Amino acid sequence: MTPDMTSGNSRFTSRRTLLALCISSALGLSAPTVLAQGNHPANTDTTTETRSYSIPAQPLSEALIQFGQQSGLQITANSGLIDGKRASLVSGNMSAEQALDSLLAGTALGYKVNGGMVSLVVSDGTKILPKVIVNANSTQESAFGTVDGYAATRSATATKMDVALIDTPASIQVVPEIVIKDQGAASLKDVARNVSGVRFDSTAGNRSENFNIRGFSSTRLARDGFLSPASFGDSSFVGLSNLSRVEVLKGPASMLYGQVEPGGLINLVTKKPLEEAFGKLSGTYGSDDYKLIEADLNQPLSESGTLLGRLNTSYRHGGSFRDHSVSPEQLHIAPSLRWLPSEATIVDLQFEYSDQERAYDRGLVAKSADNLTLLPRERYLGESYSLVKSEDQRATLSIEHSFNSDWTLRASTQMTNSDHPIKAVNPASLRADGRTLNRNYQEVNWETENYGAQANLIGNLSIGETDHNLLIGADKNQT
């Protein structure tokens, strides 16, 4: 009966130690784990005793358990040493040392013997560090910052909270900066082509871009959550040099933004200062004497890294195929500062300046309602003094403070000033000779000042077995 009892104890011990090994591996522990407990006293030298061994090639952890049963030795090892390794075949009569040498062949592992205890070590003496697990969420993307790669995972456009796209109950598509650059986009129209359900609508006389989203004409854009100051939209074409991402919310958005069309909203997320210093300068030359120069400079302004600065600027000139019209010209300058007074607080101050001049242009004209033959695409029916000018200035201050891991207060204010003079020569009617065009002259000067403020308290709550994101906020716009 004694052999049977001993055999039963060995089986019990192997199961127990194997369970300990599995738990240790799952938790990533680096402390030694007992793999097998022999049934010989610890002060008995069994390493030179010849025994019969039969251990097939298999994962090293299982092979060591069988070795401990057959040798009577106690085996210990850090789980990080044996994970993913395989043992070689051991068969025949030999000493425990010879069996171990065969078992560990090709694993780069050695062993130390102390009485009846065998400890596995790296054969070259290298120190084994604790297991480190790195996953894709180690550095989480921010909905208010740059997208890491081509696919965004978070957005704040639909909820004004930093929420994962998969958890947002709305249709949102994000075009990150890297796509804009790789595509060589020259205007917001080029960016919008990446989004289904969005098409270019008009330029309102070559003033700015308008879009059609899900069948509704959308004239107003949003910048960092603030709507365009005027109901007719922006007074100039959007410069892309200061954009980290373009987000399109499809569907009604008036609950959070006010007067917007039910088709959806385009939100422009601007670049913020980063911790790493860098500088980028690029230039483009194209047909019709098109020239574009862009610069992006980022620099920490304090040794402690609590004050960061960034400057984005671009200059564009030319690119018009129309005859006898003024070549479009646009200058865009956007400096920004970020102050980090504590780990829980972020203060952003941004300023944008844009100066634009373009020919006032209603596009191609048909000869008559009955004859829809268009004039040549290069034919311009205005005058050299028929111009659209705009000078825009925008300042934004944002403060974000986290009270704890669950509650955050985000407050922002934005001031916009636009000076927008237009001298328009519009085609009116065609005379009976089919060659003489009646035109009218119109001069308008739009001046717009807008003040906006937003305050949002964001909380993460758990009710029962469900987690919730709570937004309590208010905003004010005055034009």
Solvent accessible surface area in square Angstrom, and as a share of the most:
residue,aa,sasa,rsa
1,M,174,0.78
2,T,99,0.58
3,P,99,0.62
4,D,97,0.50
5,M,128,0.57
6,T,49,0.29
7,S,49,0.32
8,G,25,0.24
9,N,97,0.50
10,S,31,0.20
11,R,124,0.45
12,F,124,0.52
13,T,19,0.11
14,S,16,0.10
15,R,159,0.58
16,R,125,0.46
17,T,6,0.04
18,L,67,0.33
19,L,111,0.55
20,A,44,0.34
21,L,10,0.05
22,C,73,0.44
23,I,90,0.46
24,S,7,0.05
25,S,32,0.21
26,A,82,0.63
27,L,120,0.60
28,G,16,0.15
29,L,85,0.42
30,S,48,0.31
31,A,63,0.48
32,P,102,0.64
33,T,11,0.06
34,V,57,0.33
35,L,0,0.00
36,A,3,0.02
37,Q,81,0.36
38,G,9,0.09
39,N,93,0.48
40,H,62,0.28
41,P,85,0.53
42,A,79,0.61
43,N,138,0.71
44,T,52,0.30
45,D,94,0.49
46,T,3,0.02
47,T,7,0.04
48,T,94,0.55
49,E,76,0.34
50,T,90,0.53
51,R,55,0.20
52,S,84,0.54
53,Y,4,0.01
54,S,81,0.52
55,I,1,0.01
56,P,70,0.44
57,A,56,0.43
58,Q,19,0.08
59,P,55,0.35
60,L,0,0.00
61,S,24,0.15
62,E,79,0.35
63,A,0,0.00
64,L,0,0.00
65,I,11,0.06
66,Q,55,0.24
67,F,0,0.00
68,G,1,0.01
69,Q,77,0.34
70,Q,53,0.23
71,S,1,0.01
72,G,5,0.05
73,L,1,0.00
74,Q,34,0.15
75,I,0,0.00
76,T,16,0.09
77,A,4,0.03
78,N,37,0.19
79,S,1,0.01
80,G,35,0.34
81,L,6,0.03
82,I,5,0.03
83,D,60,0.31
84,G,87,0.84
85,K,66,0.28
86,R,145,0.53
87,A,4,0.03
88,S,40,0.26
89,L,116,0.58
90,V,2,0.01
91,S,73,0.47
92,G,33,0.32
93,N,115,0.59
94,M,32,0.14
95,S,16,0.11
96,A,1,0.01
97,E,69,0.31
98,Q,104,0.46
99,A,0,0.00
100,L,2,0.01
101,D,81,0.42
102,S,43,0.28
103,L,0,0.00
104,L,9,0.05
105,A,56,0.44
106,G,89,0.86
107,T,9,0.05
108,A,68,0.53
109,L,16,0.08
110,G,16,0.15
111,Y,54,0.21
112,K,132,0.56
113,V,59,0.34
114,N,122,0.62
115,G,38,0.36
116,G,10,0.09
117,M,65,0.29
118,V,0,0.00
119,S,39,0.25
120,L,8,0.04
121,V,48,0.28
122,V,25,0.14
123,S,75,0.48
124,D,110,0.57
125,G,66,0.63
126,T,79,0.46
127,K,163,0.69
128,I,62,0.32
129,L,128,0.64
130,P,77,0.48
131,K,84,0.36
132,V,121,0.70
133,I,131,0.67
134,V,120,0.69
135,N,90,0.46
136,A,104,0.81
137,N,122,0.62
138,S,78,0.50
139,T,123,0.72
140,Q,119,0.53
141,E,29,0.13
142,S,49,0.32
143,A,2,0.02
144,F,64,0.27
145,G,18,0.17
146,T,61,0.36
147,V,8,0.05
148,D,134,0.70
149,G,29,0.28
150,Y,132,0.50
151,A,77,0.60
152,A,17,0.13
153,T,77,0.45
154,R,42,0.15
155,S,3,0.02
156,A,10,0.08
157,T,2,0.01
158,A,19,0.15
159,T,25,0.15
160,K,20,0.08
161,M,17,0.08
162,D,45,0.23
163,V,13,0.07
164,A,21,0.16
165,L,45,0.23
166,I,160,0.81
167,D,100,0.52
168,T,14,0.08
169,P,128,0.81
170,A,46,0.35
171,S,50,0.32
172,I,26,0.13
173,Q,64,0.29
174,V,20,0.12
175,V,4,0.02
176,P,3,0.02
177,E,29,0.13
178,I,63,0.32
179,V,34,0.20
180,I,6,0.03
181,K,95,0.40
182,D,93,0.48
183,Q,78,0.35
184,G,59,0.57
185,A,15,0.12
186,A,37,0.29
187,S,17,0.11
188,L,1,0.00
189,K,63,0.27
190,D,25,0.13
191,V,0,0.00
192,A,7,0.05
193,R,165,0.60
194,N,57,0.29
195,V,6,0.04
196,S,76,0.49
197,G,48,0.46
198,V,14,0.08
199,R,142,0.52
200,F,65,0.27
201,D,52,0.27
202,S,50,0.32
203,T,36,0.21
204,A,27,0.21
205,G,3,0.03
206,N,31,0.16
207,R,26,0.10
208,S,2,0.01
209,E,7,0.03
210,N,11,0.06
211,F,1,0.00
212,N,18,0.09
213,I,1,0.00
214,R,127,0.46
215,G,63,0.60
216,F,92,0.38
217,S,56,0.36
218,S,8,0.05
219,T,43,0.25
220,R,40,0.14
221,L,6,0.03
222,A,0,0.00
223,R,29,0.11
224,D,44,0.23
225,G,10,0.10
226,F,8,0.03
227,L,19,0.09
228,S,7,0.04
229,P,20,0.12
230,A,13,0.10
231,S,82,0.53
232,F,48,0.20
233,G,2,0.02
234,D,13,0.07
235,S,11,0.07
236,S,10,0.06
237,F,19,0.08
238,V,2,0.01
239,G,12,0.12
240,L,19,0.09
241,S,4,0.03
242,N,6,0.03
243,L,5,0.03
244,S,1,0.01
245,R,0,0.00
246,V,3,0.02
247,E,1,0.00
248,V,1,0.01
249,L,8,0.04
250,K,22,0.10
251,G,8,0.07
252,P,109,0.68
253,A,8,0.06
254,S,61,0.39
255,M,182,0.81
256,L,46,0.23
257,Y,21,0.08
258,G,36,0.35
259,Q,144,0.64
260,V,23,0.13
261,E,76,0.34
262,P,63,0.39
263,G,2,0.02
264,G,0,0.00
265,L,1,0.00
266,I,3,0.01
267,N,9,0.04
268,L,0,0.00
269,V,8,0.05
270,T,2,0.01
271,K,7,0.03
272,K,25,0.11
273,P,1,0.01
274,L,70,0.35
275,E,131,0.59
276,E,128,0.57
277,A,53,0.41
278,F,53,0.22
279,G,51,0.49
280,K,121,0.51
281,L,140,0.69
282,S,62,0.40
283,G,59,0.57
284,T,72,0.42
285,Y,154,0.59
286,G,26,0.25
287,S,92,0.59
288,D,74,0.39
289,D,73,0.38
290,Y,33,0.13
291,K,70,0.29
292,L,28,0.14
293,I,97,0.49
294,E,30,0.13
295,A,18,0.14
296,D,11,0.05
297,L,88,0.44
298,N,3,0.02
299,Q,99,0.44
300,P,35,0.22
301,L,93,0.46
302,S,39,0.25
303,E,188,0.84
304,S,89,0.57
305,G,26,0.25
306,T,51,0.30
307,L,61,0.30
308,L,3,0.02
309,G,8,0.07
310,R,17,0.06
311,L,62,0.31
312,N,2,0.01
313,T,36,0.21
314,S,13,0.08
315,Y,79,0.30
316,R,31,0.11
317,H,51,0.23
318,G,6,0.05
319,G,30,0.29
320,S,38,0.25
321,F,85,0.35
322,R,32,0.12
323,D,65,0.33
324,H,170,0.76
325,S,26,0.17
326,V,43,0.24
327,S,47,0.30
328,P,19,0.12
329,E,63,0.28
330,Q,9,0.04
331,L,62,0.31
332,H,11,0.05
333,I,62,0.31
334,A,4,0.03
335,P,52,0.33
336,S,10,0.07
337,L,75,0.37
338,R,48,0.18
339,W,129,0.45
340,L,40,0.20
341,P,59,0.37
342,S,59,0.38
343,E,189,0.85
344,A,37,0.29
345,T,19,0.11
346,I,54,0.27
347,V,25,0.14
348,D,11,0.06
349,L,84,0.42
350,Q,15,0.07
351,F,84,0.35
352,E,17,0.08
353,Y,48,0.18
354,S,12,0.08
355,D,61,0.31
356,Q,2,0.01
357,E,49,0.22
358,R,24,0.09
359,A,8,0.06
360,Y,13,0.05
361,D,25,0.13
362,R,147,0.54
363,G,30,0.29
364,L,83,0.41
365,V,38,0.22
366,A,36,0.28
367,K,88,0.37
368,S,52,0.34
369,A,96,0.74
370,D,148,0.77
371,N,65,0.33
372,L,129,0.64
373,T,76,0.44
374,L,96,0.48
375,L,40,0.20
376,P,60,0.38
377,R,138,0.50
378,E,71,0.32
379,R,113,0.41
380,Y,23,0.09
381,L,43,0.21
382,G,14,0.14
383,E,54,0.24
384,S,79,0.51
385,Y,114,0.43
386,S,0,0.00
387,L,28,0.14
388,V,0,0.00
389,K,85,0.36
390,S,2,0.01
391,E,64,0.29
392,D,12,0.06
393,Q,67,0.30
394,R,26,0.09
395,A,27,0.21
396,T,9,0.05
397,L,68,0.34
398,S,27,0.17
399,I,75,0.38
400,E,47,0.21
401,H,62,0.27
402,S,38,0.25
403,F,117,0.49
404,N,84,0.43
405,S,107,0.69
406,D,65,0.34
407,W,71,0.25
408,T,24,0.14
409,L,68,0.34
410,R,34,0.13
411,A,36,0.28
412,S,20,0.13
413,T,49,0.29
414,Q,10,0.04
415,M,99,0.44
416,T,8,0.04
417,N,57,0.29
418,S,10,0.06
419,D,54,0.28
420,H,1,0.01
421,P,48,0.30
422,I,18,0.09
423,K,86,0.37
424,A,2,0.02
425,V,13,0.07
426,N,22,0.12
427,P,40,0.25
428,A,63,0.49
429,S,57,0.37
430,L,69,0.34
431,R,138,0.50
432,A,117,0.91
433,D,89,0.46
434,G,41,0.39
435,R,211,0.77
436,T,51,0.30
437,L,51,0.25
438,N,49,0.25
439,R,106,0.39
440,N,78,0.40
441,Y,110,0.42
442,Q,94,0.42
443,E,110,0.49
444,V,46,0.26
445,N,91,0.47
446,W,114,0.40
447,E,128,0.58
448,T,17,0.10
449,E,90,0.40
450,N,10,0.05
451,Y,108,0.41
452,G,2,0.02
453,A,45,0.35
454,Q,24,0.11
455,A,46,0.36
456,N,13,0.07
457,L,57,0.29
458,I,19,0.10
459,G,0,0.00
460,N,66,0.34
461,L,62,0.31
462,S,87,0.56
463,I,112,0.57
464,G,77,0.74
465,E,178,0.80
466,T,76,0.44
467,D,119,0.62
468,H,80,0.36
469,N,82,0.42
470,L,64,0.32
471,L,46,0.23
472,I,101,0.51
473,G,48,0.46
474,A,74,0.57
475,D,74,0.38
476,K,132,0.56
477,N,79,0.41
478,Q,115,0.51
479,T,112,0.65
